[in-house]
Amino acid sequence: MFFCVSFPIGAAFYAGTTDNPQDDDGSGVVIPLKSGSEILRRPYQTEDLLITLPTRKVKDYKWLSVRCSSSEILAYVFIQSDLTVPSPTSLGSFTGTQHSFRADNIILLNSKQIRFVGLHYDGRGPGAVFWTGPDNPRAGTSFEVPHPSSNPVTRLPRYMDDTVTVTLPGDFTLSDVRFIGIWCVPFTASFGHKTFTVSTRDETNLPPMVEPPTEAVPGTDLDNCQVLKSEMFHIAWMADMDNNMMTLEFRGLVAVNQYMAFGISGSTTETEMVGSDVTVVWIDPNDSTAKASDYYLSRRSQCIPNTGEGACPDDIPAVGGVNDVELISGTTTNGVTTIKVTRSLSTNDPKDKPFDLSGSVYVSWAIGFINPTGHTAKHDILPSPRRNVTVNFGLTSSQCPALKAPEDVPDAPEPWEIEPIVADGNDTFVAMIGPSGGQKGYQGIANQVGWGIAWYINDTLIPELHVRRGNTYRFLIFGGDDESDPSLYHPFYISDKLDGGYIQKEASEQREETIYAEPVAGPRCEFESSSGLIPEDYDQFADYKARLTKKCYVDNPQPAVLTWKVDKNTPDLVYYQCYQHRFFGWKIHVSDSAPALSTISVMSMTLISCLAMVLAHRI
């Protein structure tokens, strides 16, 4: 607990190695705050404060002090030579029982947090959650442990050799529980758990978890700041012409794995996404660290790594640029994420635009989620209603109000219940594209971040399909066949991979994928969303879809036809996907007989033919 009404200018924490703080010989170190600042800039009153030594260990020093820039010592405490420092406890490796659940190591970080190192889990468990309790997984006293990406998805995502840190909810500490694992709530089944001994969970052996106070985060210490979205996203900056350097600080009320993007517009006369040079920053949910990347937005589409088209990082070989952004610091304090980066005012990278300090320039910004490939998904929030935004980087002084997170943060919305489609015979499906429906749609249903558009089968957003071995099925494809524009080219295919996007993959990834129906591209017909339509405002998919408009972009469109004979070697689960883009489609269940469940059946051939005729005469 730290108390001080005010500090003289330049006060800082300082650790030294001499016998007495007054005899410091300059071998000590200044200890920065979590924000990265080395200076105590405000009063403190009975607050918990966590500071981290920049070098060496606590036992390597003899005292800790607060002193001024003038070397005046305000307070100090000696560090005992026989001090036993609480430290994280390693529980070793672990292998679960289902869904490829395993970890290279499980670490008790502090009194409330557990870290999985090298975590693997296939993400396919329905209603799966991290699970703990004082007894055993099946006891009524067990409870869910929120996972770090609980905002972008509604259940555990897929983990592939990831580092994941979870925090016990409420007032629970590790002394209250004796295991950690993954539990399937709907089927009351354990996928495996690791048990703690009494000694390993003893709080006297673990560091405390210091929780931040709930208050507004102070404004930036940079020279300038501009509000991009009120009470949500601020951008601060400081230009150093002598050293050809621009410092940017992103401050936002965003979730883990949600990015903030900001940079110079692709047009000198308006805010235009295409051609923009932006910096993208986010907090990685796997290890809770900040990330920053230099992006060039060549098209309004998902990044195609092997061609460099779309919203892509500069340093992808096909883009031909360089990541000129350097990450300085990144934290989330009191619900506000603050990430600071630097970049040269003017670089030699042809994909970068210079920062013009002579007056106002048009800029682009957006907020969205990072998809499982580590690239940006389509934005969820941007200037509205598509207004032009300018920033004068040459200002000498401008500030923003303090950001404060709301006291009650709503949970991620429950996804829509999409009724499956069961094919009773040799039936036909119609495949079009449309908006993915945000967290109520693809993101919540498939439990992963998509691009922003997805497949609609028989006018329904990514329904699960049920087919039978030995039958032949026809798919009438209206996804887009313009190969010259990746954003309009969506070949339909069937694969054993959850993500699809075969064209995007490295050769090693392609060799691991089995294709059961080769890609077919047809004319572009899609469901379109009007400006301001928010999926989260609708409890039922049918109500949301009723506000979409179906449109075809060619006269008299004739569908391409994919014919699929389901042979005996087809596995029980495959996926319909987009050959060009990842995260577009969903599941096809394959069986030897019709499933005994209450579902809707595929439309008859007559109705399908009528639908195709309607599409053909839409224009």
C-alpha positions as CSV (number, residue, x, y, z in Angstrom):
1,M,0.0,0.0,0.0
2,F,1.5,3.3,-1.1
3,F,0.7,6.7,0.3
4,C,1.9,10.2,-0.7
5,V,-0.1,13.3,-1.1
6,S,2.3,14.9,-3.6
7,F,5.9,14.6,-4.9
8,P,8.5,17.2,-5.8
9,I,9.2,17.5,-9.5
10,G,11.3,14.6,-10.8
11,A,10.6,12.1,-8.0
12,A,11.2,8.5,-9.0
13,F,11.7,5.0,-7.5
14,Y,15.4,4.1,-7.2
15,A,17.2,0.9,-6.2
16,G,20.8,0.8,-5.1
17,T,23.7,-1.5,-4.1
18,T,25.6,0.6,-1.6
19,D,25.3,0.0,2.2
20,N,23.3,3.2,2.6
21,P,21.1,5.2,0.3
22,Q,22.9,8.4,1.2
23,D,26.2,6.9,-0.1
24,D,24.9,6.0,-3.6
25,D,27.7,5.8,-6.1
26,G,25.6,5.9,-9.2
27,S,25.4,2.1,-9.6
28,G,21.7,2.0,-8.8
29,V,18.8,2.1,-11.3
30,V,15.6,4.1,-11.7
31,I,12.6,1.8,-11.6
32,P,9.9,2.8,-14.1
33,L,6.2,2.6,-13.5
34,K,4.0,0.1,-15.4
35,S,3.1,2.9,-17.9
36,G,6.8,3.2,-18.8
37,S,7.2,6.6,-17.1
38,E,10.2,7.0,-14.8
39,I,8.6,10.0,-13.0
40,L,5.9,10.0,-10.4
41,R,3.5,12.6,-11.9
42,R,0.6,12.6,-9.5
43,P,-0.4,12.1,-5.8
44,Y,-1.0,8.6,-4.4
45,Q,-3.2,7.8,-1.5
46,T,-3.3,4.2,-0.1
47,E,-2.9,2.6,-3.5
48,D,-1.4,-0.7,-4.6
49,L,1.5,0.0,-7.0
50,L,3.4,-2.7,-8.9
51,I,6.9,-1.8,-10.2
52,T,9.4,-4.0,-11.9
53,L,13.2,-3.8,-11.8
54,P,14.5,-3.2,-15.3
55,T,17.7,-5.3,-14.6
56,R,18.8,-7.9,-12.1
57,K,16.8,-9.2,-9.2
58,V,15.5,-7.8,-5.9
59,K,18.1,-9.7,-3.9
60,D,20.9,-8.0,-5.9
61,Y,20.0,-4.7,-4.3
62,K,20.3,-3.5,-0.7
63,W,17.7,-0.8,-0.6
64,L,14.7,0.8,-2.4
65,S,14.1,4.6,-2.3
66,V,12.0,7.4,-3.6
67,R,14.3,10.3,-4.6
68,C,14.2,13.6,-6.6
69,S,16.2,14.4,-9.7
70,S,18.3,16.5,-7.4
71,S,19.2,13.2,-5.6
72,E,17.4,14.3,-2.4
73,I,16.1,11.1,-0.8
74,L,12.4,11.3,0.3
75,A,12.0,7.8,1.7
76,Y,13.8,4.4,1.7
77,V,13.6,0.8,2.9
78,F,16.4,-1.7,3.3
79,I,16.2,-5.1,1.5
80,Q,17.3,-7.9,3.9
81,S,20.1,-10.2,2.6
82,D,18.2,-13.3,3.6
83,L,14.9,-12.2,2.0
84,T,12.9,-15.0,0.5
85,V,11.1,-13.6,-2.5
86,P,7.7,-15.1,-3.4
87,S,7.9,-16.5,-6.9
88,P,5.7,-18.3,-9.4
89,T,5.5,-22.1,-9.1
90,S,5.8,-24.5,-12.0
91,L,3.6,-27.6,-12.1
92,G,5.2,-29.1,-15.1
93,S,3.7,-30.5,-18.3
94,F,0.2,-31.9,-18.6
95,T,-1.8,-34.0,-21.0
96,G,-5.6,-34.0,-21.0
97,T,-8.1,-36.7,-22.0
98,Q,-10.0,-35.1,-25.0
99,H,-9.8,-32.5,-27.8
100,S,-6.0,-32.5,-27.9
101,F,-5.8,-30.6,-24.6
102,R,-2.3,-30.5,-23.3
103,A,0.4,-28.0,-22.1
104,D,4.2,-27.9,-21.9
105,N,3.9,-26.3,-18.5
106,I,1.3,-24.9,-16.1
107,I,2.6,-22.1,-13.8
108,L,0.9,-20.6,-10.8
109,L,1.9,-17.0,-11.4
110,N,0.6,-15.3,-8.3
111,S,-2.2,-15.5,-5.8
112,K,-4.9,-15.4,-8.6
113,Q,-3.4,-16.2,-12.0
114,I,-2.5,-19.4,-13.7
115,R,-0.4,-19.5,-17.0
116,F,-0.5,-22.3,-19.6
117,V,2.7,-22.5,-21.6
118,G,2.6,-24.3,-24.9
119,L,-1.2,-24.8,-24.6
120,H,-2.9,-27.0,-27.2
121,Y,-6.7,-27.4,-27.5
122,D,-8.6,-28.0,-30.8
123,G,-11.5,-25.5,-29.9
124,R,-14.2,-28.0,-30.9
125,G,-15.7,-28.6,-27.5
126,P,-19.3,-27.2,-27.3
127,G,-19.6,-24.8,-24.3
128,A,-16.0,-25.6,-23.1
129,V,-14.6,-23.3,-20.4
130,F,-11.6,-23.2,-18.1
131,W,-12.8,-24.8,-14.8
132,T,-11.6,-24.9,-11.2
133,G,-12.9,-25.5,-7.7
134,P,-12.0,-26.6,-4.1
135,D,-12.9,-30.3,-4.7
136,N,-13.0,-32.0,-8.1
137,P,-14.4,-31.0,-11.5
138,R,-17.8,-32.8,-11.0
139,A,-18.4,-31.3,-7.5
140,G,-21.1,-28.6,-7.3
141,T,-18.6,-26.2,-5.9
142,S,-16.6,-26.0,-9.1
143,F,-16.9,-22.9,-11.3
144,E,-15.8,-21.2,-14.6
145,V,-12.5,-19.3,-14.9
146,P,-12.9,-16.5,-17.5
147,H,-10.5,-16.9,-20.4
148,P,-8.6,-13.9,-21.7
149,S,-10.3,-13.7,-25.1
150,S,-13.8,-13.9,-23.6
151,N,-14.8,-10.6,-25.4
152,P,-14.3,-11.6,-29.0
153,V,-15.6,-15.2,-28.6
154,T,-18.2,-16.9,-26.4
155,R,-16.3,-20.1,-25.6
156,L,-12.8,-21.4,-25.6
157,P,-11.0,-20.8,-28.9
158,R,-8.5,-23.1,-30.5
159,Y,-5.0,-22.9,-29.0
160,M,-1.9,-24.1,-30.9
161,D,1.2,-23.9,-28.8
162,D,0.0,-20.7,-27.1
163,T,0.8,-19.0,-23.8
164,V,-2.5,-18.2,-22.0
165,T,-3.0,-16.6,-18.6
166,V,-6.3,-16.9,-16.8
167,T,-7.4,-15.1,-13.6
168,L,-9.6,-16.5,-10.9
169,P,-12.9,-14.4,-10.7
170,G,-14.1,-12.3,-7.8
171,D,-12.4,-12.8,-4.4
172,F,-11.2,-16.3,-5.1
173,T,-7.4,-17.0,-4.7
174,L,-5.4,-20.1,-5.4
175,S,-5.7,-21.0,-1.7
176,D,-9.4,-21.6,-2.4
177,V,-9.0,-24.1,-5.3
178,R,-7.1,-27.3,-6.0
179,F,-7.2,-27.9,-9.7
180,I,-7.4,-26.2,-13.2
181,G,-8.7,-27.8,-16.4
182,I,-11.2,-27.6,-19.2
183,W,-14.8,-28.6,-18.7
184,C,-17.6,-29.0,-21.2
185,V,-20.7,-27.4,-19.6
186,P,-23.5,-28.9,-21.8
187,F,-22.3,-32.5,-21.4
188,T,-20.8,-32.2,-17.9
189,A,-17.6,-33.7,-19.2
190,S,-14.0,-33.1,-18.2
191,F,-11.3,-32.7,-20.9
192,G,-8.7,-33.1,-18.3
193,H,-7.4,-31.2,-15.2
194,K,-4.2,-30.6,-13.2
195,T,-4.4,-30.9,-9.4
196,F,-2.4,-28.6,-7.0
197,T,-0.9,-29.7,-3.8
198,V,-1.3,-27.7,-0.6
199,S,2.3,-26.4,-0.7
200,T,2.2,-25.3,-4.3
201,R,-1.0,-23.2,-3.8
202,D,0.2,-21.7,-0.5
203,E,-0.2,-17.9,-1.0
204,T,2.9,-17.2,1.2
205,N,5.0,-18.8,-1.6
206,L,3.4,-16.9,-4.4
207,P,3.6,-13.2,-5.3
208,P,0.4,-11.2,-4.7
209,M,-1.7,-10.0,-7.7
210,V,-1.9,-6.2,-7.7
211,E,-5.2,-5.1,-9.2
212,P,-5.5,-1.5,-10.6
213,P,-7.8,1.0,-8.9
214,T,-11.0,1.9,-10.8
215,E,-10.4,5.4,-11.9
216,A,-9.9,7.4,-15.0
217,V,-6.5,7.0,-16.6
218,P,-4.6,10.3,-16.7
219,G,-4.0,12.0,-20.1
220,T,-1.0,11.4,-22.3
221,D,2.4,12.8,-21.6
222,L,3.0,13.5,-25.3
223,D,2.6,17.0,-26.7
224,N,-0.7,16.5,-28.6
225,C,-3.8,14.4,-28.6
226,Q,-7.0,14.1,-30.7
227,V,-10.3,12.3,-30.0
228,L,-11.1,9.9,-32.8
229,K,-14.2,8.4,-31.2
230,S,-15.6,10.0,-28.0
231,E,-15.1,8.0,-24.9
232,M,-13.4,5.2,-26.8
233,F,-10.3,6.0,-29.0
234,H,-7.7,8.8,-28.7
235,I,-4.5,9.2,-30.6
236,A,-1.6,11.2,-29.1
237,W,1.6,12.2,-30.8
238,M,4.9,14.1,-30.6
239,A,7.0,15.1,-33.6
240,D,10.8,15.3,-33.3
241,M,12.0,17.0,-36.4
242,D,15.6,17.1,-35.3
243,N,15.7,13.3,-35.1
244,N,13.2,12.6,-37.9
245,M,10.9,10.8,-35.4
246,M,7.2,10.6,-34.7
247,T,5.9,9.1,-31.5
248,L,2.3,7.8,-31.5
249,E,0.3,6.7,-28.5
250,F,-2.9,4.8,-29.0
251,R,-5.4,5.0,-26.1
252,G,-8.6,3.1,-26.3
253,L,-11.4,1.2,-24.5
254,V,-10.8,-2.0,-26.5
255,A,-10.9,-5.7,-25.6
256,V,-8.0,-8.1,-25.6
257,N,-7.3,-9.2,-29.2
258,Q,-9.1,-6.1,-30.5
259,Y,-6.9,-3.8,-32.6
260,M,-6.7,0.0,-33.0
261,A,-5.5,1.2,-36.4
262,F,-4.5,4.7,-37.3
263,G,-2.4,6.3,-40.1
264,I,-2.3,8.5,-43.2
265,S,-5.3,8.2,-45.6
266,G,-5.0,6.7,-49.0
267,S,-6.2,10.0,-50.5
268,T,-5.0,13.6,-50.0
269,T,-8.6,14.9,-50.4
270,E,-10.6,12.6,-48.1
271,T,-10.5,9.8,-45.6
272,E,-10.0,6.7,-47.8
273,M,-9.1,3.2,-46.6
274,V,-7.6,1.9,-49.8
275,G,-4.0,3.1,-50.1
276,S,-3.8,4.0,-46.4
277,D,-0.6,3.6,-44.5
278,V,-1.6,2.7,-40.9
279,T,-0.1,1.4,-37.7
280,V,-2.0,-1.5,-36.1
281,V,-1.7,-2.2,-32.4
282,W,-3.3,-4.7,-30.0
283,I,-2.9,-6.8,-26.9
284,D,-2.2,-10.4,-27.7
285,P,-4.6,-12.6,-25.7
286,N,-2.1,-15.5,-25.6
287,D,0.6,-13.7,-23.5
288,S,-1.1,-10.4,-22.7
289,T,1.7,-8.5,-24.4
290,A,1.4,-5.5,-26.7
291,K,1.9,-5.9,-30.5
292,A,2.4,-3.3,-33.2
293,S,2.7,-3.7,-37.0
294,D,3.0,-1.4,-40.0
295,Y,0.2,-2.0,-42.5
296,Y,-0.5,-1.0,-46.1
297,L,-4.2,-1.3,-47.2
298,S,-4.2,-2.0,-50.9
299,R,-7.8,-3.3,-51.1
300,R,-10.9,-3.6,-49.0
301,S,-10.3,-7.3,-48.4
302,Q,-8.6,-9.8,-46.2
303,C,-4.8,-10.0,-46.5
304,I,-3.7,-12.5,-49.2
305,P,-0.1,-13.2,-48.0
306,N,1.2,-14.8,-51.2
307,T,0.1,-11.9,-53.4
308,G,0.3,-9.1,-50.8
309,E,-3.2,-7.8,-51.7
310,G,-5.7,-6.6,-49.1
311,A,-5.1,-5.3,-45.6
312,C,-1.5,-6.6,-45.1
313,P,1.5,-6.0,-42.9
314,D,4.3,-4.2,-44.8
315,D,6.9,-6.8,-44.1
316,I,5.1,-9.7,-45.9
317,P,7.5,-10.5,-48.8
318,A,4.7,-10.1,-51.4
319,V,4.0,-6.5,-50.1
320,G,7.7,-5.6,-50.4
321,G,7.8,-3.2,-47.5
322,V,9.4,-3.0,-44.1
323,N,7.9,-2.8,-40.6
324,D,9.1,0.6,-39.7
325,V,7.0,0.8,-36.5
326,E,8.9,0.2,-33.2
327,L,6.9,-0.8,-30.1
328,I,7.9,1.2,-27.1
329,S,5.4,0.1,-24.4
330,G,1.9,-1.3,-24.0
331,T,-0.4,-1.7,-21.0
332,T,-4.0,-2.1,-20.0
333,T,-4.7,0.0,-16.9
334,N,-8.2,0.5,-15.4
335,G,-9.7,-0.9,-18.6
336,V,-7.8,1.5,-20.9
337,T,-5.3,0.1,-23.3
338,T,-2.4,2.4,-24.0
339,I,0.2,1.4,-26.6
340,K,3.1,3.7,-27.6
341,V,5.1,3.3,-30.8
342,T,7.7,5.3,-32.9
343,R,8.3,5.6,-36.6
344,S,10.4,7.9,-38.7
345,L,8.6,11.0,-40.0
346,S,9.7,10.0,-43.4
347,T,11.0,6.6,-44.4
348,N,12.5,5.0,-47.5
349,D,9.8,2.5,-47.6
350,P,7.5,3.0,-50.7
351,K,4.6,1.7,-48.7
352,D,4.9,4.4,-46.1
353,K,3.5,7.9,-46.3
354,P,5.4,10.8,-44.6
355,F,4.0,12.7,-41.7
356,D,3.3,16.2,-43.0
357,L,3.8,18.8,-40.3
358,S,2.8,21.8,-42.4
359,G,-1.0,21.5,-41.8
360,S,-4.0,19.2,-41.5
361,V,-3.9,15.9,-43.4
362,Y,-6.6,13.3,-43.9
363,V,-6.2,10.2,-41.8
364,S,-7.8,6.7,-41.6
365,W,-8.6,4.9,-38.4
366,A,-10.6,1.8,-37.3
367,I,-11.2,-0.7,-34.5
368,G,-11.7,-4.5,-35.1
369,F,-10.4,-7.9,-34.1
370,I,-7.2,-9.8,-35.0
371,N,-8.0,-13.1,-36.7
372,P,-6.3,-16.4,-35.8
373,T,-3.6,-15.8,-38.5
374,G,-2.5,-12.7,-36.6
375,H,-3.8,-10.3,-39.2
376,T,-6.6,-7.7,-39.0
377,A,-10.1,-8.8,-39.6
378,K,-12.7,-6.4,-41.1
379,H,-13.2,-3.4,-38.8
380,D,-16.2,-3.2,-36.5
381,I,-15.9,0.5,-35.7
382,L,-14.7,3.3,-38.0
383,P,-15.4,7.0,-38.7
384,S,-19.2,7.4,-38.8
385,P,-21.1,8.1,-40.9
386,R,-18.0,7.6,-43.1
387,R,-16.9,11.2,-42.3
388,N,-13.6,12.7,-43.3
389,V,-11.1,13.0,-40.4
390,T,-8.0,15.3,-40.4
391,V,-5.1,15.7,-38.0
392,N,-2.7,18.6,-37.8
393,F,0.6,16.9,-36.8
394,G,2.3,20.2,-36.7
395,L,0.4,21.5,-33.6
396,T,2.5,22.5,-30.6
397,S,-0.1,21.7,-27.9
398,S,-3.5,19.9,-27.8
399,Q,-4.9,17.5,-25.2
400,C,-7.8,15.0,-24.8
401,P,-10.0,14.4,-21.8
402,A,-9.1,11.4,-19.6
403,L,-10.5,8.0,-20.7
404,K,-12.5,6.0,-18.1
405,A,-13.8,2.5,-18.6
406,P,-17.5,1.9,-17.7
407,E,-18.0,0.2,-14.4
408,D,-20.2,-2.5,-15.9
409,V,-18.6,-4.1,-19.0
410,P,-21.2,-6.2,-20.8
411,D,-20.5,-9.8,-21.6
412,A,-20.1,-10.9,-25.2
413,P,-23.5,-11.4,-26.8
414,E,-24.8,-14.9,-27.2
415,P,-24.6,-16.0,-30.9
416,W,-27.7,-16.6,-33.0
417,E,-29.1,-20.2,-33.0
418,I,-28.8,-21.2,-36.7
419,E,-30.9,-24.2,-37.5
420,P,-28.9,-26.9,-39.3
421,I,-29.8,-28.2,-42.8
422,V,-30.3,-31.9,-43.3
423,A,-30.1,-33.3,-46.8
424,D,-32.4,-36.3,-47.1
425,G,-31.4,-37.3,-50.6
426,N,-29.4,-36.1,-53.6
427,D,-30.2,-32.5,-52.9
428,T,-29.1,-29.0,-54.0
429,F,-27.8,-26.1,-52.1
430,V,-27.5,-22.4,-53.0
431,A,-24.3,-20.6,-51.8
432,M,-24.0,-16.8,-51.7
433,I,-22.0,-14.4,-49.6
434,G,-23.2,-11.8,-47.1
435,P,-22.2,-10.0,-43.9
436,S,-20.8,-12.3,-41.2
437,G,-23.0,-10.9,-38.4
438,G,-20.3,-9.9,-35.9
439,Q,-20.3,-11.5,-32.5
440,K,-23.9,-12.7,-33.0
441,G,-22.9,-14.4,-36.3
442,Y,-19.8,-16.0,-37.6
443,Q,-17.5,-14.8,-34.7
444,G,-19.8,-16.3,-32.1
445,I,-21.0,-19.4,-34.0
446,A,-17.6,-20.5,-35.3
447,N,-15.8,-19.2,-32.2
448,Q,-13.1,-17.4,-34.2
449,V,-12.7,-14.1,-35.9
450,G,-13.6,-13.9,-39.6
451,W,-13.1,-11.2,-42.2
452,G,-16.6,-9.6,-42.2
453,I,-18.3,-11.6,-44.9
454,A,-19.2,-15.3,-44.9
455,W,-21.1,-18.0,-46.8
456,Y,-24.9,-18.0,-46.8
457,I,-26.4,-21.5,-47.6
458,N,-30.0,-21.4,-48.7
459,D,-30.3,-17.8,-47.4
460,T,-28.9,-18.8,-44.0
461,L,-25.7,-17.6,-42.4
462,I,-23.2,-20.6,-42.1
463,P,-25.6,-23.3,-41.2
464,E,-24.2,-26.8,-40.3
465,L,-25.0,-29.2,-43.1
466,H,-25.8,-32.9,-42.7
467,V,-25.1,-35.2,-45.7
468,R,-24.9,-38.9,-46.3
469,R,-22.1,-41.0,-47.8
470,G,-23.1,-42.4,-51.2
471,N,-25.2,-39.4,-52.1
472,T,-24.4,-36.7,-54.7
473,Y,-25.0,-33.1,-53.9
474,R,-25.1,-30.0,-56.1
475,F,-24.0,-26.5,-54.9
476,L,-25.1,-23.5,-57.0
477,I,-22.4,-21.0,-56.4
478,F,-22.9,-17.2,-56.5
479,G,-19.8,-16.1,-54.6
480,G,-17.9,-13.9,-57.1
481,D,-15.6,-15.0,-59.9
482,D,-13.6,-11.8,-60.6
483,E,-10.0,-13.1,-60.3
484,S,-8.6,-9.6,-60.9
485,D,-10.0,-8.4,-57.5
486,P,-9.4,-10.6,-54.5
487,S,-12.2,-8.9,-52.6
488,L,-14.7,-10.1,-55.2
489,Y,-13.3,-13.6,-55.8
490,H,-14.7,-16.3,-53.6
491,P,-14.4,-19.9,-55.0
492,F,-16.4,-22.4,-53.0
493,Y,-14.7,-25.7,-52.0
494,I,-14.9,-28.5,-49.4
495,S,-11.9,-29.3,-47.2
496,D,-10.9,-31.0,-43.9
497,K,-9.6,-27.7,-42.5
498,L,-11.5,-25.3,-40.2
499,D,-10.0,-22.2,-41.7
500,G,-10.0,-22.8,-45.5
501,G,-8.3,-20.2,-47.7
502,Y,-6.1,-22.8,-49.5
503,I,-4.6,-20.2,-51.8
504,Q,-3.3,-18.2,-48.9
505,K,-1.3,-21.0,-47.3
506,E,2.3,-22.0,-47.4
507,A,3.2,-25.1,-49.3
508,S,3.7,-27.0,-46.0
509,E,0.1,-26.1,-44.9
510,Q,-1.3,-27.0,-48.3
511,R,0.2,-30.5,-48.0
512,E,-1.6,-31.0,-44.7
513,E,-5.0,-30.2,-46.2
514,T,-7.3,-32.6,-48.0
515,I,-9.8,-31.2,-50.5
516,Y,-12.9,-33.3,-51.0
517,A,-14.6,-31.0,-53.6
518,E,-12.4,-28.8,-55.9
519,P,-13.1,-25.0,-55.9
520,V,-15.8,-23.6,-58.1
521,A,-16.4,-19.8,-58.6
522,G,-19.7,-18.3,-59.8
523,P,-21.1,-14.9,-60.4
524,R,-21.4,-12.5,-57.5
525,C,-24.7,-12.3,-55.7
526,E,-24.7,-11.3,-52.1
527,F,-26.7,-10.1,-49.1
528,E,-25.8,-6.5,-48.3
529,S,-26.2,-4.6,-45.1
530,S,-27.4,-1.0,-44.9
531,S,-25.3,1.6,-43.2
532,G,-25.8,1.6,-39.4
533,L,-27.2,-2.0,-39.2
534,I,-25.8,-3.5,-36.1
535,P,-26.1,-7.3,-35.7
536,E,-25.9,-7.2,-31.9
537,D,-29.2,-5.3,-32.0
538,Y,-31.1,-8.4,-33.1
539,D,-31.8,-11.4,-30.9
540,Q,-32.8,-13.6,-33.9
541,F,-31.0,-14.1,-37.2
542,A,-34.3,-14.0,-39.1
543,D,-34.9,-10.5,-37.8
544,Y,-31.4,-9.4,-38.9
545,K,-31.6,-11.0,-42.3
546,A,-35.0,-9.4,-43.0
547,R,-33.1,-6.1,-43.1
548,L,-30.5,-7.3,-45.6
549,T,-30.8,-6.7,-49.3
550,K,-30.1,-9.4,-51.9
551,K,-28.3,-8.1,-54.9
552,C,-26.6,-9.6,-58.0
553,Y,-23.9,-7.7,-59.9
554,V,-24.3,-9.2,-63.4
555,D,-27.3,-9.4,-65.6
556,N,-29.0,-12.8,-65.9
557,P,-26.4,-14.5,-63.5
558,Q,-26.0,-18.3,-64.2
559,P,-24.6,-20.2,-61.2
560,A,-21.4,-22.2,-61.3
561,V,-22.2,-25.7,-60.2
562,L,-20.1,-27.8,-57.8
563,T,-21.1,-31.5,-57.8
564,W,-20.0,-33.5,-54.8
565,K,-20.2,-37.3,-54.6
566,V,-19.7,-38.2,-50.9
567,D,-17.6,-41.4,-51.0
568,K,-17.0,-43.9,-48.2
569,N,-13.6,-42.3,-47.3
570,T,-15.0,-38.9,-46.5
571,P,-14.5,-38.2,-42.7
572,D,-17.3,-37.5,-40.3
573,L,-16.6,-33.8,-40.3
574,V,-15.5,-31.5,-43.2
575,Y,-16.0,-27.8,-44.0
576,Y,-17.4,-25.7,-46.8
577,Q,-15.0,-22.8,-47.3
578,C,-13.7,-20.1,-49.6
579,Y,-10.6,-21.1,-51.6
580,Q,-9.3,-17.5,-51.6
581,H,-10.0,-16.3,-48.1
582,R,-9.8,-17.9,-44.6
583,F,-12.6,-18.1,-42.0
584,F,-15.6,-18.0,-44.4
585,G,-17.6,-21.2,-43.9
586,W,-18.6,-23.9,-41.4
587,K,-19.3,-27.5,-40.8
588,I,-20.5,-30.4,-42.9
589,H,-21.4,-33.5,-40.9
590,V,-21.1,-36.7,-42.8
591,S,-22.8,-40.0,-41.9
592,D,-23.9,-43.3,-43.3
593,S,-27.5,-42.7,-42.4
594,A,-29.8,-39.7,-41.8
595,P,-29.3,-38.2,-38.4
596,A,-32.1,-38.6,-35.9
597,L,-32.7,-35.0,-34.9
598,S,-35.3,-32.3,-35.4
599,T,-34.0,-30.2,-38.2
600,I,-35.2,-28.6,-41.4
601,S,-34.5,-30.4,-44.7
602,V,-33.0,-29.0,-47.8
603,M,-35.3,-27.2,-50.2
604,S,-36.6,-29.4,-53.0
605,M,-35.1,-29.2,-56.5
606,T,-38.2,-27.3,-57.6
607,L,-37.8,-24.6,-55.0
608,I,-34.0,-24.4,-55.7
609,S,-34.7,-23.9,-59.4
610,C,-37.1,-21.2,-58.6
611,L,-34.6,-19.4,-56.4
612,A,-32.0,-19.7,-59.1
613,M,-34.4,-18.1,-61.6
614,V,-35.2,-15.3,-59.2
615,L,-31.5,-14.6,-58.9
616,A,-31.0,-14.8,-62.6
617,H,-33.6,-12.0,-63.1
618,R,-32.7,-9.9,-60.1
619,I,-31.1,-7.1,-62.2
